[in-house]
Amino acid sequence: MGTFTTLPSKIAGLSLKELLGAYRDRLFKRYLPFWEKGGYDPENGGFMCYLHDDGRVENDQKDIWYQSRGIWVYAFLHNSIDKNPKWLEMARKTRDFMVKNMHRGDGTWLQAVNRAGKPAESIGQGNADDIYGAMFAAGGLIQLYKAAGNEEDLKLAKQSIFKSVELYENPNYTGVRLSGVNRTGLRSQGHSFMMAWILPQLLEFHKDSRIDELAREHLDHILNHFWNNDYGISNETMYHDYSRIPEHAATTSPGHTVETQWMAMSEALREKNRAAFDTLKDRARRTIELSWDYIFGGM
């Protein structure tokens, strides 16, 4: 794979300064106003996830994925881009709604509630048995703890992480399902990228040997288990012992794979592992080139 010896002067026809301006414009003039118009619930806190194109609410259900990711977005925005106290208040109010109405008390979370916080049957992503909701909750709480320093957020984040690990390591885990494969305890590349994305954020400011070990373990799974050298692709799902599912060995999920590689790159940087970083970078590039639509564009 080719590498840049110097930064290119332009990407997609734009200078780096122009790209930065374009992304700031999208963020502050389009994305954030859209969510404030209808997605955010200023009365109760939290985010409605199903909106019309003009921002009007189509369904007022609040999924755990989007409460958690909303907290992460606005806490990260406050931590890293713009110290406007409004962002922190939106994150904090959503956190209060989520913890009050969705936490079961043991590190697991309800999948969905209605606008007022009453349990609802989810019409969104994931299934009731997977760990995505708990891991997203941990990610949001970590960013909010970094911003506000509430020890309860750190405690809840770690409880959610360790409970997720407990569930995922159980051979009877049913959170990963694959059509035609009647087995429990399946492994998911998506679960490993959640670990590789969230745990380094916590380790930036909080020392915990078990968290550190988990982050390194899942970087190893991404590098050495999900990646299939026979085909030069990453398999999305494997058996519990990380052996390949024969009928799915030649299949991949390009979007998840690129996402996985860049998330794992952050963990490789934390570990100061340049070889792993370069490998992940090259695999992301191969996946994009492999799945790119050269006629119409896009993956």
Sequence and secondary structure as in RCSB ss.txt:
>XXXX:A:sequence
MGTFTTLPSKIAGLSLKELLGAYRDRLFKRYLPFWEKGGYDPENGGFMCYLHDDGRVENDQKDIWYQSRGIWVYA
FLHNSIDKNPKWLEMARKTRDFMVKNMHRGDGTWLQAVNRAGKPAESIGQGNADDIYGAMFAAGGLIQLYKAAGN
EEDLKLAKQSIFKSVELYENPNYTGVRLSGVNRTGLRSQGHSFMMAWILPQLLEFHKDSRIDELAREHLDHILNH
FWNNDYGISNETMYHDYSRIPEHAATTSPGHTVETQWMAMSEALREKNRAAFDTLKDRARRTIELSWDYIFGGM
>XXXX:A:secstr
    SS  SEETTEEHHHHHHHHHHIIIIIIHHHIIIIIB TTT SB  EE TTS EEE  EEHHHHHHHHHHHH
HHHHHT   HHHHHHHHHHHHHHHHHHB SSS B SEE TTS B    SSS TT SHHHHHHHHHHHHHHHHH  
HHHHHHHHHHHHHHHHHHTSTT  SS BTTB  SS EEHHHHHHHHHHHHHHHTT   HHHHHHHHHHHHHIIII
IEETTTTEE SEE TTS   GGGTT   HHHHHHHHHHHHHHHHHTT HHHHHHHHHHHHHHHHHH  TTT   
